[in-house]
Amino acid sequence: MKHTKKVKNYSESHETLAESIGDMFYDSLADFLRLLADKMHRDGEADKGRGRVKLAKELFACSQNLQEAAKHIDIAWDICKPYVRE
């Protein structure tokens, strides 16, 4: 894995990316957050294996917080789903 400053194959700004992600239907946003949480957890495992304990701890915390955010977005989806026309 090589970290970059921008999302590969995406030329828009981070602000535009955040707006686009925020405009997703909430069920899809929750799925995305879970995928990102899984990625952070895998990165944490890799860093833990390299002896980078402090970094791994923070990545695991990030993963947990993203999972928690996904749960809240699921609730938001349950609230607004009856009113959404896809």
MOBEL-V678824 format. One line per field, one symbol per residue. ss: DSSP state (H for helix, E for strand, C for the rest). A space follows every 50 residues. Layout:
ss: ???
//
This chain:
ss: CCCCCCCCCCCCCHHHHHHHHHCCCHHHHHHHHHHHHHHHHHHHHHHHHC CCHHHHHHHHHHHHHHHHHHHHHHHHHHHHHHHCCC
//
